[in-house]
């Protein structure tokens, strides 16, 4: 039996049978031929540990670590062997070095506690024993009352395939912390197992450790350069790190070698979608979920998410054809099935919003996404709390959008107006985009912290370390949100507000700030979280920072004459139901034209064709170019009436119009959550612009479009309301918000809803 694979197989079999001495002989055969064989060195060390020859094991693991210092599990094995051998100082140094790179291994903490106790450093030993108990309470059940601990030596090390299978099962169930422990243990014995390195990287991705994941996946590729799965997950890790060009390049390298690789298509499609390159995203997403996709690849649990992404992409391209109808129905079918395991059938709730699904479906998709986030986390890392310099209540705002984004546009005045005598107000940024608005928030907050490069657990520990009392998350289930951070419960009171009005359905979010018009009574049953009504409107409305004045229609890309209706929202909000109503309005208002944002020629041509099919001359659609925000806001001075989208209402697009004196017409719809249009207009004291149904919407728009005096009068009223209506009073909004959060704080102080 001279072949290396035969020797490895024999060694593993003997170890599994409980014969470490026989297994050691096989490893030594390999080492005689190749003294630097890492697998054989690690296997020999494992055998020596089982035989309680700890000093010899330390020598072997030391040689392996010298050869491959980048393999973190070998450093852990070396420190463990030294601890067992009584080489306390060496063990201390190596275990501390290991824990600097991976603080989540309870065995390493326990072993270090043993070593520190032997060295007389009892205070430090207690810290690590406590950390071990946090991470794995069962592990510390044998701790003696005297405070001493025992070195952990694995008693049954042979079933490596079983360990691998358990790790894979944990990944499939979304239990990434458990999976991480399984694969770390496996890699101590099998440091050249490329599949284990890949799966370790996947578990690290699930825990938000994108940098660690990239290193693990690169280790897998160093061992097996053509490993398809590792290449795929490397692209995902690069995407998570914001290195989108490199991620796309990794996908394209995969596709050069294997044009049918659905993994590469799925990742590249998701990146294009995220970057707003919708026409490029659609072919990749279609390929990834095609029934005739290469059967060598199983996208399995990813299929529903890709179907949701494709349905959203079709909507963004205003494609309402059979392809859209079929993929939308596939999403409905998935959401009607039992959820099953946490990692199964998770679709982006934000991508579902414009699809017009009923409230039950919206709640179900949110519930699954939140459940997956909660099931994927590990134990909260060690918290280093900052001492308070005063007794003010600490409010934290968590968002990926402290940049030139609609949430930031709405919020910035509220941050400025907070009462700093009563509150310390801090921002926690998850986004990698930093611009002039980011600089403004850096000035407006007491402190703005960049968490974009921290894992979920590290970010949660950082927030907890700031001793935040009330954490207001602003993103819900939108792009860039990281629910896993909130799942750690880093603050005693956690609230969803402002950036997401649809159901969050997470047991780690206690409250959701809404208002009675934003979430009608009939739609409240779709929320698992407790709803708290703001007095006027749930959305803060900050005054624009700058608006260009004196620009003509032509300067702003608008027709020089004629009645102008408009909607400047994203194309993904335009649905057939809304577009039908708009075309009916144009048919009964012959002098009017409808201005829309110039998206792409594909979208423009498609909308023109849809207009023609409804009997409207396509020339009555005006596609205006994107401009900087100051010039874009100036357009509204020339708009006679804005028409809201009716399934996914406008938010900041509507407040932009109202600030500039342009009326906005919307429609009440009590069967769906997140009715932003009625909420805004009610708070603006413009309830006459809220239609009760679709016929009323068309009738009101037509009456106004055909009555220039009525439109002029309405425009004057909008300008007057800017001075008197609660919608435009950001200082009032902020006082109301402070009163609400103070009330929630007082209700929560004596409840068990607090951090782990």
C-alpha positions in Angstrom: 0.0 0.0 0.0 2.3 2.7 -1.3 0.0 5.2 -3.0 -0.5 8.4 -1.0 -4.3 8.2 -1.4 -4.3 4.6 0.0 -2.2 5.6 2.9 -4.5 8.6 3.7 -7.6 6.4 3.4 -6.0 3.7 5.7 -5.0 6.3 8.3 -8.5 7.8 8.4 -10.1 4.4 8.7 -7.8 3.4 11.6 -8.4 6.6 13.3 -12.2 6.2 12.9 -11.9 2.7 14.4 -10.1 4.2 17.4 -6.6 2.9 16.5 -4.5 6.1 16.5 -1.2 4.2 16.9 -1.9 2.3 13.7 -3.1 5.4 11.9 0.2 7.1 12.9 2.2 4.5 11.1 0.4 5.2 7.9 1.0 9.0 8.3 4.7 8.3 8.8 4.9 6.3 5.6 3.7 9.5 3.8 6.1 11.7 5.7 9.0 9.4 4.8 8.3 10.2 1.2 7.3 13.8 1.7 8.4 15.4 5.0 6.4 18.6 4.2 3.1 16.9 3.6 0.7 19.1 5.6 -2.1 16.6 5.6 0.2 13.9 7.0 1.7 16.3 9.6 -1.7 17.4 10.8 -2.9 13.8 10.9 0.2 12.7 12.8 -0.4 15.5 15.4 -4.0 14.4 15.8 -2.9 10.8 16.4 -0.3 11.9 18.9 -2.9 14.0 20.8 -5.2 10.9 20.9 -2.3 8.9 22.3 -1.7 11.6 24.9 1.8 12.2 23.5 1.3 15.9 23.8 4.9 17.1 23.5 5.5 15.1 20.3 2.1 16.5 19.0 3.3 20.0 19.7 6.5 19.4 17.7 4.5 18.1 14.8 1.9 20.9 14.8 4.8 23.4 15.2 6.4 22.1 12.0 3.1 22.2 10.1 2.5 25.8 11.3 6.0 26.9 10.2 5.3 25.5 6.8 1.8 26.9 6.4 1.4 29.8 8.8 -1.7 31.1 6.9 -3.7 28.0 7.9 -5.4 29.3 11.1 -6.6 25.9 12.4 -3.0 24.7 12.6 -2.2 27.6 15.0 -5.1 26.6 17.2 -3.9 22.9 17.1 -0.4 24.0 18.1 -1.6 26.1 21.0 -3.9 23.2 22.2 -1.1 20.7 22.0 1.3 23.0 23.9 -1.3 23.5 26.6 -1.8 19.8 27.0 2.0 19.3 27.1 2.4 21.9 29.9 4.3 24.3 27.6 2.3 27.2 29.1 4.1 30.2 27.8 4.2 29.0 24.2 0.6 27.8 24.4 -0.4 31.3 25.7 1.3 33.1 22.9 -0.1 30.8 20.2 -3.6 30.7 21.5 -3.7 34.5 22.0 -2.4 34.9 18.4 -5.1 32.5 17.2 -7.9 34.4 19.1 -6.8 37.7 17.7 -7.9 36.3 14.3 -10.9 34.3 15.4 -12.6 35.2 18.7 -15.5 32.8 18.2 -13.8 29.5 19.1 -15.0 28.4 22.6 -12.4 25.6 22.8 -9.6 28.1 22.2 -10.9 30.4 25.0 -11.2 27.5 27.4 -7.7 26.2 26.7 -6.3 29.7 27.0 -8.1 30.0 30.4 -6.4 26.8 31.5 -2.9 28.1 30.5 -3.4 31.5 32.1 -4.5 29.9 35.3 -1.3 27.8 35.3 0.6 31.0 34.8 -1.1 32.7 37.7 -3.0 35.3 35.6 -6.4 34.5 37.2 -8.2 37.7 36.1 -7.4 37.1 32.4 -8.3 33.4 32.8 -11.7 34.4 34.1 -12.3 36.6 31.1 -11.6 33.7 28.6 -13.5 31.2 30.7 -16.4 33.6 30.6 -16.1 34.0 26.9 -16.0 30.2 26.4 -19.2 29.9 28.5 -20.9 32.6 26.4 -20.0 30.8 23.2 -20.8 27.3 24.4 -22.4 26.9 27.8 -22.2 23.1 27.6 -18.5 23.2 27.1 -18.0 24.8 30.5 -20.2 22.5 32.5 -17.2 20.6 33.8 -15.5 23.7 35.3 -14.6 23.2 38.9 -15.7 25.6 41.6 -12.1 26.6 42.1 -12.2 28.3 38.7 -9.8 25.9 37.0 -10.5 24.6 33.5 -9.5 21.6 31.5 -7.8 21.4 28.1 -10.1 20.1 25.5 -8.9 17.1 23.6 -11.2 15.7 20.9 -12.0 12.1 21.9 -13.5 10.8 18.6 -11.7 12.5 15.8 -12.2 9.9 13.0 -15.5 10.7 11.5 -14.4 13.5 9.2 -17.0 12.9 6.5 -19.7 13.0 9.2 -18.3 16.3 10.4 -18.3 17.7 6.9 -21.9 16.5 6.3 -23.0 18.2 9.6 -21.4 21.4 8.4 -23.1 21.4 5.1 -26.4 20.6 6.7 -25.9 23.6 9.0 -25.2 25.9 6.0 -28.4 24.7 4.3 -30.4 25.5 7.5 -28.8 28.9 7.7 -27.0 28.1 10.9 -23.7 29.6 9.9 -22.1 29.8 13.4 -22.5 26.1 13.9 -21.2 25.4 10.4 -18.2 27.6 11.1 -17.2 25.5 14.1 -17.6 22.2 12.2 -15.4 23.2 9.4 -12.7 24.8 11.6 -12.5 21.5 13.5 -12.3 19.6 10.3 -9.5 21.8 8.9 -7.3 21.1 11.9 -7.1 17.5 10.7 -7.4 18.1 7.0 -5.8 21.5 6.1 -5.7 20.6 2.4 -9.4 19.8 2.1 -10.4 22.4 -0.4 -14.1 21.7 0.0 -13.8 22.3 3.7 -12.1 25.7 3.0 -14.8 26.6 0.6 -17.6 25.7 3.1 -15.7 27.6 5.8 -15.8 30.6 3.5 -19.5 30.1 2.9 -20.2 30.1 6.6 -18.1 33.2 7.1 -20.1 34.9 4.3 -23.3 34.0 6.2 -21.8 35.6 9.4 -20.8 38.8 7.5 -17.1 38.0 7.7 -16.5 38.9 4.0 -12.8 39.5 4.4 -12.2 36.2 6.2 -14.4 34.4 3.7 -12.3 35.7 0.8 -9.1 34.4 2.5 -10.7 31.0 3.1 -12.0 30.8 -0.5 -8.6 31.8 -1.8 -7.1 28.9 0.3 -9.6 26.5 -1.4 -8.5 27.8 -4.8 -4.8 27.6 -3.9 -5.4 23.8 -3.3 -7.8 23.4 -6.2 -7.6 26.3 -8.7 -10.5 25.0 -10.8 -12.9 24.4 -8.0 -16.2 25.8 -9.4 -17.9 26.3 -6.1 -15.0 28.2 -4.6 -14.8 30.5 -7.6 -18.5 31.1 -7.4 -18.3 32.0 -3.7 -15.2 34.1 -4.2 -17.3 36.3 -6.6 -19.9 36.6 -3.9 -17.3 37.6 -1.3 -15.9 40.2 -3.6 -19.4 41.5 -4.2 -20.0 41.7 -0.4 -16.8 43.7 0.0 -18.0 46.2 -2.6 -15.4 45.1 -5.1 -18.0 44.8 -7.9 -15.6 45.0 -10.9 -13.5 42.2 -9.5 -16.6 40.2 -8.7 -17.8 40.5 -12.3 -14.3 39.6 -13.6 -14.4 36.5 -11.4 -17.8 35.5 -12.9 -16.5 36.1 -16.4 -13.5 34.0 -15.8 -15.8 31.2 -14.7 -17.9 31.7 -17.9 -14.9 31.6 -20.1 -14.0 28.2 -18.8 -17.6 27.0 -18.5 -20.1 29.0 -20.5 -23.1 27.2 -18.9 -22.1 27.9 -15.3 -25.3 29.0 -13.7 -23.5 30.1 -10.5 -21.6 32.7 -12.5 -24.7 33.9 -14.3 -26.6 34.2 -11.0 -23.9 36.3 -9.2 -23.2 38.5 -12.2 -26.9 39.1 -12.8 -27.4 40.1 -9.1 -24.4 42.5 -9.4 -25.8 44.1 -12.5 -29.2 44.4 -10.9 -27.6 46.0 -7.8 -25.7 48.5 -10.0 -28.9 49.5 -11.9 -27.7 47.8 -15.1 -31.0 46.1 -15.6 -30.8 45.2 -19.3 -27.5 43.4 -18.6 -28.9 41.6 -15.5 -31.9 40.0 -17.2 -30.1 37.6 -19.5 -28.0 36.3 -16.7 -30.9 35.9 -14.3 -32.9 34.1 -17.1 -30.1 31.7 -17.8 -29.6 30.9 -14.1 -33.2 29.8 -13.6 -33.9 28.3 -17.1 -35.5 24.8 -16.9 -32.9 23.6 -19.4 -29.9 25.0 -17.4 -26.9 22.7 -17.2 -27.9 19.9 -14.8 -24.4 19.7 -13.5 -25.3 22.7 -11.3 -28.1 22.9 -8.8 -29.0 26.4 -7.7 -31.5 24.8 -5.3 -32.2 27.3 -2.5 -31.2 30.3 -4.7 -33.9 29.7 -7.3 -36.7 31.6 -5.5 -34.4 34.6 -4.8 -33.4 34.7 -8.4 -37.0 34.4 -9.5 -37.9 37.4 -7.3 -34.9 39.3 -8.7 -36.0 38.6 -12.3 -39.6 39.6 -11.7 -38.3 42.9 -10.2 -36.0 43.4 -13.2 -38.8 42.8 -15.7 -40.9 45.4 -13.7 -38.0 47.9 -13.8 -37.9 47.5 -17.6 -41.7 47.9 -17.8 -42.0 44.4 -19.2 -45.6 43.2 -18.5 -45.5 40.3 -20.9 -46.0 36.6 -20.4 -42.4 36.2 -19.1 -43.1 38.7 -16.3 -46.5 37.1 -15.5 -45.0 33.6 -15.3 -42.1 34.5 -13.1 -44.3 36.7 -10.9 -46.6 33.7 -10.5 -43.6 31.5 -9.6 -42.9 33.9 -6.7 -46.5 33.7 -5.6 -46.3 29.9 -5.7 -43.2 29.8 -3.5 -44.7 32.1 -0.9 -47.8 29.9 -0.7 -45.7 26.9 0.3 -44.6 26.1 3.8 -41.4 28.0 4.6 -39.5 24.9 5.7 -35.9 25.5 6.8 -34.6 29.0 7.4 -32.4 29.1 4.3 -35.1 27.9 1.9 -37.2 30.1 -0.4 -35.9 33.5 0.8 -36.8 36.2 -1.6 -35.9 39.9 -1.3 -38.9 41.6 0.3 -38.0 44.9 -1.3 -38.1 43.3 -4.8 -41.6 42.0 -4.0 -43.0 45.4 -3.1 -43.7 46.6 -6.7 -45.1 43.3 -7.8 -48.5 44.1 -6.3 -48.7 40.9 -4.2 -51.3 40.8 -1.4 -50.5 41.7 2.2 -50.2 38.1 3.3 -47.5 37.4 0.7 -45.6 40.6 1.7 -45.7 39.5 5.3 -44.6 36.0 4.5 -41.6 37.1 2.4 -40.5 39.5 5.2 -41.0 36.8 7.8 -38.7 34.4 6.0 -36.0 37.0 5.4 -36.0 38.0 9.0 -36.0 34.4 10.2 -33.0 33.6 8.1 -31.2 36.6 9.5 -31.9 35.5 13.1 -30.9 31.9 12.5 -27.6 32.7 10.8 -25.9 34.6 13.6 -23.4 33.4 16.1 -22.7 34.7 19.6 -22.3 38.4 20.2 -18.5 39.2 20.3 -17.0 40.7 23.4 -18.3 44.2 24.1 -16.0 47.0 25.2 -18.4 49.6 26.5 -17.6 53.3 26.3 -18.3 55.0 29.6 -21.1 57.6 29.4 -20.0 61.2 29.8 -23.5 62.3 30.7 -27.0 60.9 31.4 -28.6 61.8 28.1 -30.6 59.1 26.3 -28.6 57.7 23.5 -30.4 57.3 20.1 -28.6 55.5 17.3 -29.6 55.5 13.6 -28.5 52.5 11.6 -28.6 52.8 7.8 -26.7 51.9 4.6 -27.8 55.2 3.1 -26.1 58.2 4.8 -25.3 59.5 1.3 -27.1 61.1 -1.6 -30.2 58.9 -1.1 -33.9 59.5 -0.6 -33.7 58.4 3.0 -30.9 60.8 3.7 -32.8 63.6 1.9 -35.8 63.1 4.2 -33.9 62.6 7.4 -31.1 65.2 7.6 -33.2 68.0 9.1 -34.4 65.7 11.8 -30.9 64.9 13.0 -30.1 68.7 13.2 -33.2 69.4 15.2 -32.8 66.8 17.9 -32.6 68.2 21.4 -29.0 67.7 22.4 -29.8 68.6 26.0 -31.9 65.4 26.3 -30.4 63.1 23.6 -27.0 62.0 22.3 -27.6 61.1 18.6 -25.2 58.8 16.8 -25.2 57.4 13.2 -24.0 53.9 12.3 -23.3 53.7 8.6 -23.3 50.4 6.7 -22.8 51.9 3.2 -19.6 52.2 1.2 -20.7 55.3 -0.7 -19.4 58.5 0.8 -20.2 61.9 -0.7 -21.1 65.4 0.3 -24.3 64.3 2.1 -22.1 61.9 4.1 -19.9 64.8 5.1 -23.0 66.7 6.2 -24.2 63.8 8.4 -20.8 63.6 9.9 -21.3 67.2 11.0 -24.9 66.7 12.1 -24.6 63.6 14.2 -22.8 63.7 17.6 -20.8 60.9 16.0 -21.0 59.0 12.7 -19.5 55.6 12.7 -18.5 53.6 9.6 -19.4 49.9 10.2 -19.2 48.9 6.5 -16.1 46.7 7.0 -17.2 45.0 10.1 -18.9 41.6 10.3 -22.5 41.4 11.5 -21.4 40.3 15.0 -18.6 42.9 15.1 -21.0 45.7 14.1 -23.5 44.6 16.7 -20.8 44.6 19.4 -19.6 48.0 18.3 -23.1 49.4 18.6 -23.6 47.8 22.0 -20.2 49.2 23.0 -21.5 52.7 22.4 -24.2 52.0 25.0 -27.1 52.9 22.6 -30.5 52.9 24.4 -32.7 53.1 21.3 -31.6 51.9 17.9 -33.6 53.2 14.9 -33.0 51.1 11.8 -33.8 53.0 8.6 -33.6 50.3 5.9 -35.9 47.5 6.7 -35.5 44.9 4.0 -34.1 47.3 1.3 -30.7 47.1 -0.4 -27.8 47.3 1.9 -29.7 46.5 5.1 -28.1 44.0 7.4 -30.9 42.5 9.6 -28.3 40.1 11.1 -26.9 43.0 13.1 -30.2 43.7 14.7 -30.8 40.0 15.3 -28.0 40.2 17.9 -30.1 42.8 19.7 -27.3 45.3 20.3 -29.7 47.8 21.9 -32.4 47.4 24.5 -35.0 49.1 22.3 -34.9 48.5 18.5 -37.3 50.3 16.2 -37.9 50.2 12.4 -38.7 53.6 10.9 -38.6 56.1 8.0 -36.9 54.1 5.2 -39.3 51.1 5.0 -43.0 51.1 5.7 -43.8 47.6 4.7 -43.9 44.7 7.2 -40.5 43.7 8.7 -41.9 40.7 10.7 -38.8 40.2 12.8 -38.9 39.2 16.5 -35.7 41.3 17.1 -37.6 44.5 16.0 -40.0 45.5 18.8 -41.6 48.5 17.2 -42.3 50.0 13.8 -43.1 53.7 13.5 -46.0 54.3 11.1 -49.1 56.5 11.0 -52.8 55.8 10.6 -52.8 56.6 6.9 -49.5 54.9 6.0 -50.8 51.6 7.3 -54.6 51.5 7.1 -56.5 49.6 9.8 -57.3 46.7 7.4 -53.6 46.2 6.6 -52.3 46.1 10.2 -52.8 42.4 10.5 -49.8 41.9 8.2 -47.3 43.2 10.7 -45.7 41.0 13.4 -44.0 44.0 15.0 -45.9 46.4 17.2 -47.1 49.5 15.3 -46.7 52.9 16.8 -48.5 55.8 15.1 -46.6 59.1 14.7 -49.0 62.1 15.2 -49.0 63.3 11.6 -46.7 61.4 9.2 -44.2 58.7 9.6 -41.8 60.2 7.1 -39.7 63.2 8.0 -39.7 65.9 5.3 -36.6 68.0 5.4 -36.4 71.1 3.3 -34.3 70.9 0.1 -30.7 71.9 0.6 -30.6 73.8 -2.7 -32.9 74.5 -5.7 -31.9 76.2 -8.9 -34.0 79.2 -9.6 -34.9 81.0 -12.8 -34.3 78.0 -15.1 -36.7 77.8 -18.1 -38.5 74.7 -19.3 -36.1 74.2 -22.1 -33.1 74.5 -19.7 -34.6 71.6 -17.7 -35.4 69.3 -20.6 -39.1 70.0 -20.6 -41.5 71.0 -23.5 -41.6 74.8 -23.7 -45.4 75.0 -23.8 -48.5 73.0 -22.8 -50.0 71.4 -19.8 -47.6 69.0 -18.0 -48.5 66.0 -15.9 -45.5 64.2 -14.4 -44.1 61.3 -12.4 -40.4 61.3 -11.7 -40.3 58.0 -9.8 -38.3 54.9 -10.7 -39.5 52.8 -13.6 -40.0 49.7 -11.3 -42.9 51.5 -9.7 -44.8 51.9 -13.0 -47.3 48.9 -13.2 -50.0 48.1 -15.8 -52.7 49.2 -13.3 -51.2 52.6 -12.9 -50.3 53.1 -16.5 -53.8 52.2 -17.6 -55.1 55.0 -15.4 -52.5 57.5 -16.7 -53.5 56.8 -20.3 -57.2 57.2 -19.5 -56.4 60.6 -18.1 -54.5 61.6 -21.3 -57.4 60.4 -23.4 -59.9 62.8 -21.6 -57.3 65.6 -21.2 -56.3 66.2 -24.8 -54.0 69.2 -24.1 -51.9 67.4 -21.5 -48.6 65.6 -21.9 -47.0 63.2 -19.3 -43.3 63.7 -18.3 -41.4 60.7 -17.1 -37.7 60.1 -16.4 -35.6 59.0 -19.4 -34.6 55.6 -18.3 -33.3 53.6 -21.2 -34.4 53.4 -24.8 -35.8 50.0 -24.2 -38.0 51.2 -21.4 -39.0 54.3 -23.3 -39.9 52.3 -26.4 -41.9 49.8 -24.4 -43.9 52.6 -22.7 -44.6 54.2 -26.0 -45.8 50.9 -27.4 -48.1 50.4 -24.3 -49.4 54.0 -24.8 -50.2 53.2 -28.5 -52.0 50.0 -27.5 -54.2 52.1 -25.2 -55.0 54.6 -28.0 -52.7 57.4 -26.9 -50.2 59.0 -29.2 -46.7 58.1 -27.9 -45.5 61.7 -28.6 -47.6 62.7 -25.6 -45.0 60.9 -23.4 -42.1 63.2 -22.6 -38.9 61.5 -21.4 -36.7 64.0 -19.5 -33.0 63.4 -18.8 -31.5 62.9 -15.3 -30.1 66.1 -13.8 -28.3 66.9 -10.6 -30.7 67.3 -7.7 -30.8 71.1 -7.6 -31.8 71.3 -11.2 -34.2 68.4 -11.0 -36.1 70.0 -8.2 -36.4 73.2 -10.3 -38.5 71.2 -12.8 -41.4 70.9 -10.4 -42.1 74.7 -10.7 -43.1 73.9 -14.3 -45.2 70.8 -13.6 -49.0 71.4 -13.3 -49.9 68.1 -11.6 -47.9 65.0 -10.4 -49.5 61.6 -10.7 -48.6 59.1 -8.0 -47.9 55.4 -8.8 -50.7 53.4 -7.2 -49.2 50.1 -6.0 -45.8 51.3 -4.8 -46.4 54.9 -4.0 -43.8 57.6 -4.3 -42.2 59.0 -1.1 -39.5 61.6 -1.4 -40.4 62.1 -5.1 -43.8 63.3 -3.8 -42.4 65.6 -1.1 -39.9 67.0 -3.6 -42.9 68.0 -5.8 -44.9 69.5 -2.8 -41.9 71.5 -1.6 -41.8 73.2 -5.1 -45.6 73.8 -5.2 -46.6 71.0 -7.5 -49.8 69.2 -6.5 -49.6 65.4 -6.2 -52.6 63.1 -6.9 -52.7 59.7 -5.2 -55.2 57.0 -4.3 -56.3 55.4 -1.1 -56.0 51.6 -0.9 -56.7 50.0 2.4 -55.9 46.4 1.4 -52.1 46.9 1.1 -49.6 48.1 3.7 -47.2 51.1 3.1 -49.6 53.7 1.6 -47.2 56.6 1.6 -49.2 58.8 -0.8 -52.3 59.3 1.4 -50.0 59.7 4.5 -48.1 62.6 2.9 -51.1 64.4 1.5 -53.1 64.1 4.7 -50.2 65.6 6.7 -49.9 68.4 4.0 -53.6 69.3 4.6 -54.3 68.3 1.0 -56.8 65.5 1.5 -58.8 66.6 -1.6 -55.9 65.0 -3.6 -56.5 61.5 -2.2 -58.8 59.6 -4.6 -61.0 56.9 -3.1 -60.7 54.5 -6.0 -59.3 54.2 -9.5 -62.3 55.8 -11.2 -62.1 58.7 -8.7 -58.4 59.0 -9.5 -59.0 59.3 -13.2 -61.9 61.7 -12.7 -60.0 64.1 -10.4 -57.0 64.2 -12.7 -59.1 64.9 -15.7 -61.1 67.6 -14.0 -57.9 69.4 -12.9 -56.2 69.0 -16.2 -59.1 70.6 -18.0 -59.5 73.4 -15.5 -56.5 75.8 -15.5 -58.0 78.0 -12.8 -58.5 75.1 -10.5 -54.9 74.0 -11.1 -53.6 77.4 -10.4 -55.6 77.7 -7.2 -54.4 74.3 -6.1 -50.8 75.3 -6.7 -51.3 78.3 -4.5 -52.7 76.2 -1.7 -49.7 73.8 -1.9 -47.4 76.8 -1.5 -49.4 78.1 1.5 -49.4 74.6 3.1 -45.6 74.7 3.1 -45.8 77.3 5.8 -48.6 75.9 7.9 -49.1 72.1 7.4 -47.3 69.6 9.8 -45.8 67.7 6.9 -43.3 70.5 6.2 -42.4 71.2 9.9 -39.3 69.1 10.5 -38.8 70.6 14.0 -42.3 69.5 14.9 -41.7 66.0 13.4 -38.5 65.7 15.5 -40.2 66.7 18.7 -43.0 64.1 18.0 -40.3 61.5 17.3 -38.5 62.3 20.6 -41.8 62.0 22.5 -42.6 58.7 20.9 -39.2 57.1 21.6 -39.2 58.4 25.1 -42.6 56.7 25.6 -41.3 53.5 24.1 -38.2 53.7 26.3 -40.2 54.1 29.5 -42.4 51.1 28.5 -39.3 49.0 27.7 -37.1 49.8 30.7 -38.7 47.1 32.9 -39.3 44.5 30.2 -37.1 41.5 29.3 -36.7 42.8 25.7 -32.9 43.6 25.9 -29.7 42.6 24.4 -28.3 39.1 24.8 
